[in-house]
Amino acid sequence: MLWPMIAIVLGFCGIAVLGVLAMRVFTEVRRLAREVDTASRRISRAAEDLERAAAPLASQAAETLRAK
């Protein structure tokens, strides 16, 4: 009777450990998702700034090419 009880206790402990690890993974995934969201917003903002900065240069280059 002792061995089945030990097996049940070890099984419960294993499931508890898996539950704790699952919660840690869940919190890390949420943190990673926030970081990815922040990075993608920064990249979008940088791309928009680059487009705005390149527009006058592109129009000036087009005018220069037409003048030749």
C-alpha positions in Angstrom: 0.0 0.0 0.0 3.0 2.3 0.5 4.2 2.2 -3.1 0.9 3.2 -4.7 0.7 6.1 -2.4 4.2 7.2 -3.2 3.5 6.9 -6.9 0.4 9.0 -6.5 2.3 11.7 -4.5 5.1 11.8 -7.1 2.6 12.0 -9.9 0.9 14.9 -8.2 4.2 16.6 -7.6 5.2 16.2 -11.2 1.9 17.7 -12.4 2.4 20.6 -9.9 5.9 21.2 -11.2 4.6 21.2 -14.8 1.9 23.7 -13.8 4.4 26.0 -12.3 6.7 25.8 -15.4 3.7 26.4 -17.7 2.8 29.6 -15.8 6.4 30.8 -16.1 6.4 30.1 -19.8 3.1 31.9 -20.1 4.4 35.0 -18.4 7.6 35.0 -20.5 5.5 34.6 -23.7 3.4 37.6 -22.7 6.5 39.6 -22.0 8.1 38.6 -25.3 4.8 39.6 -27.1 5.0 43.1 -25.5 8.6 43.5 -26.6 7.8 42.4 -30.2 4.9 44.8 -30.3 7.1 47.7 -29.0 9.8 46.8 -31.5 7.3 46.6 -34.4 5.9 50.0 -33.5 9.4 51.5 -33.4 10.2 50.0 -36.8 7.0 51.4 -38.3 7.7 54.8 -36.9 11.3 54.7 -38.2 10.0 53.6 -41.7 7.6 56.5 -41.7 10.3 59.0 -40.7 12.5 57.6 -43.5 9.8 58.0 -46.0 9.2 61.6 -45.0 12.9 62.3 -45.1 13.4 60.7 -48.5 10.4 62.4 -50.2 12.1 65.8 -50.7 15.4 64.1 -51.8 13.5 61.9 -54.3 11.7 64.9 -55.8 14.9 66.9 -56.0 16.6 64.0 -57.8 13.7 63.7 -60.2 13.9 67.4 -61.0 17.7 67.2 -61.5 17.3 64.3 -63.9 14.5 66.1 -65.9 16.7 69.2 -66.2 19.5 67.2 -68.0 
